[in-house]
Amino acid sequence: MLKGLIGKKIGMTQIFDDDGVAIPVTVIEAGPCYVTQVRMPEQDGYSAVQLGFQEAKPKRLTGGQLGHLKRNSLPPLRILREFRVKNIDVNEGDKVTVESFSVGENVDVIGTSKGKGFQGGVKRYHFKGGPKTHGQSDRQRAPGSRSSGTTPGRVYKGSRGAGHMGDDRVTAQGLRVVLVDAERNLIAVKGSVPGAKGGLVLIKEARKQ
């Protein structure tokens, strides 16, 4: 069975297990997804399954997108994502739900982290900053020296410093599935998941088992 789903982050809550221990979980509305395309090594050079998620009005999609979905008599789907797989056991037009995952197994969840805008080195890279005493008045959250004088006489590329923070693709690895609710298309994983509420997430089988 294909171990991949596209979903939407609902938010965090807690679930109590049989021993009364509170488990912090993130609830994700995952699927139902439709198999919109199957890529084969002979034809495409690699094997993958393309899934579609979230129905939309036809006018929201381009003609090419509508034609791509109409091949398999699928509804207009807003989001398409590919999942690399070794063994393809689904066909175009199939429906994939949260039932492909079970309680207790580990998954990787990919999302886009919250954007923080332009931030300084202290917040972005946890720089120590200058001393709070000895007469300093404006160096408390400054990054300090970035390089040396004559050699190299410049700042190396890739040096840590102030800049755009967040809004990156982030993978939370090895999260345990705590709840699977097929009726409401919900899946709950232990711990936090990247991104804001309502953000798009991809759920995959854990790479590190």
C-alpha positions in Angstrom: 0.0 0.0 0.0 1.2 3.5 -0.8 2.6 5.2 2.3 2.1 8.8 1.4 -0.5 11.5 1.9 -1.0 15.2 1.4 -2.8 17.0 4.3 -3.5 20.2 6.2 -2.2 21.0 9.7 -5.1 21.5 12.1 -3.3 22.2 15.3 -2.0 20.7 18.5 -3.8 19.0 21.4 -3.2 16.1 23.8 -4.4 12.5 24.0 -4.4 10.3 27.1 -3.1 6.8 26.7 -4.3 3.7 28.6 -2.0 4.5 31.5 -3.3 8.1 31.8 -0.2 9.7 30.4 -0.8 12.8 28.3 0.7 12.7 24.8 1.2 16.0 23.0 0.0 15.5 19.4 -0.5 17.4 16.2 -3.7 16.7 14.3 -3.6 16.6 10.5 -6.5 16.5 8.1 -4.9 14.1 5.6 -6.6 13.2 2.3 -8.6 11.8 0.7 -6.0 11.9 -2.1 -6.3 10.7 -5.6 -3.6 9.0 -7.7 -3.4 11.5 -10.6 -0.3 10.0 -12.3 2.0 7.0 -12.1 5.6 7.5 -13.2 7.5 4.4 -14.4 11.3 4.0 -14.9 10.9 2.8 -18.5 9.0 5.9 -19.5 10.0 8.6 -17.0 13.4 7.4 -15.8 12.2 7.0 -12.2 9.3 5.5 -10.3 6.9 7.8 -8.4 3.2 8.4 -7.7 1.6 11.8 -8.1 -1.2 12.5 -5.6 -3.9 15.2 -5.8 -5.5 16.8 -2.8 -8.2 19.5 -2.0 -11.0 19.9 -4.5 -11.4 23.3 -6.1 -13.7 25.1 -8.6 -12.8 24.3 -12.2 -12.2 28.0 -13.0 -9.3 28.0 -10.4 -7.3 25.6 -12.5 -5.7 26.0 -15.9 -6.8 24.1 -19.0 -3.7 21.9 -18.9 -4.3 21.0 -15.2 -8.0 20.2 -15.9 -7.0 18.0 -18.9 -4.4 16.2 -16.9 -7.0 15.3 -14.3 -9.8 14.6 -16.8 -7.8 11.7 -18.2 -8.8 9.6 -15.2 -12.2 11.2 -14.6 -10.9 13.0 -11.4 -12.4 16.1 -9.9 -10.5 19.5 -10.1 -7.7 19.2 -7.5 -5.8 22.2 -6.3 -2.6 20.6 -5.0 -0.5 17.9 -6.8 2.6 16.4 -5.2 4.9 13.5 -6.1 6.0 10.7 -3.8 9.0 8.6 -4.8 8.3 4.9 -4.3 10.2 1.7 -5.2 7.2 -0.7 -5.6 4.1 0.8 -7.2 1.0 -0.9 -6.1 -1.7 1.7 -7.1 -3.3 2.7 -10.3 -4.2 6.1 -11.8 -7.6 7.2 -10.4 -7.3 5.3 -7.1 -8.2 6.9 -3.8 -5.8 7.0 -0.9 -6.9 7.6 2.6 -5.5 7.7 6.2 -6.2 4.0 6.4 -2.8 3.5 4.6 -1.2 4.3 8.0 -1.7 2.5 11.3 -1.3 3.5 14.9 2.2 2.9 16.3 4.2 3.3 13.0 6.7 6.1 12.4 6.3 8.7 9.7 8.1 11.8 8.4 6.1 15.0 8.0 7.3 17.7 5.6 6.0 21.3 5.9 7.0 24.9 5.4 8.2 26.6 8.6 6.7 29.8 9.8 8.2 32.9 8.2 9.9 35.3 10.6 11.0 38.0 8.1 14.4 39.7 8.5 16.0 38.9 11.8 19.3 39.6 13.5 22.1 37.1 14.3 21.1 36.7 18.0 17.6 35.5 17.2 18.5 33.7 13.9 21.6 31.8 15.0 21.6 32.3 18.8 24.6 34.5 18.9 25.7 35.5 22.4 25.9 39.2 21.7 28.2 41.7 23.4 28.8 42.2 27.2 26.0 43.7 29.2 28.5 45.7 31.3 31.8 47.7 31.0 30.2 50.7 29.4 28.7 49.1 26.3 25.5 50.8 25.3 24.6 49.5 21.8 26.4 46.1 21.3 24.2 43.8 23.4 22.5 42.1 20.4 25.2 42.8 17.8 26.9 39.9 16.0 30.5 41.1 16.8 33.4 40.6 14.4 32.6 38.8 11.2 36.1 38.2 9.9 39.7 39.4 10.2 41.4 42.5 8.8 44.0 42.2 6.1 43.5 38.5 5.4 41.0 37.8 4.1 39.8 41.4 4.4 36.3 40.3 3.6 33.4 38.2 5.0 33.3 34.6 3.7 30.2 33.5 1.7 27.7 31.6 3.8 28.7 33.2 7.1 26.0 33.3 9.7 24.5 36.7 10.3 21.3 38.7 10.0 18.9 37.8 7.2 15.6 36.2 6.1 14.5 33.6 8.7 11.9 30.8 8.3 9.7 30.0 5.4 11.8 26.9 4.6 10.9 23.3 3.8 11.4 21.4 7.0 11.1 17.7 7.7 10.1 16.3 11.1 11.5 12.8 11.2 10.3 9.7 13.0 7.0 10.9 14.5 4.8 8.2 15.9 1.2 7.9 14.7 -1.0 8.0 17.8 -4.5 8.2 16.2 -6.1 7.3 12.8 -9.7 8.5 12.3 -10.8 7.3 8.8 -14.3 8.7 9.1 -13.1 12.3 9.5 -9.8 11.9 7.5 -7.7 12.7 10.6 -4.3 11.5 11.6 -2.5 12.5 14.9 1.2 12.3 15.3 3.2 12.7 18.5 5.1 16.0 18.8 5.1 19.1 16.7 5.0 19.5 12.9 6.5 22.4 10.9 4.4 25.3 9.7 1.4 27.3 10.8 -2.2 26.1 11.3 -3.8 25.4 8.0 -0.4 24.8 6.3 0.2 22.2 3.7 2.1 19.1 4.9 3.2 15.8 3.3 3.2 12.6 5.3 5.6 9.8 4.3 6.8 6.5 5.6 9.8 7.2 8.0 13.2 7.0 6.2 14.9 6.0 9.4 13.1 3.0 10.8 
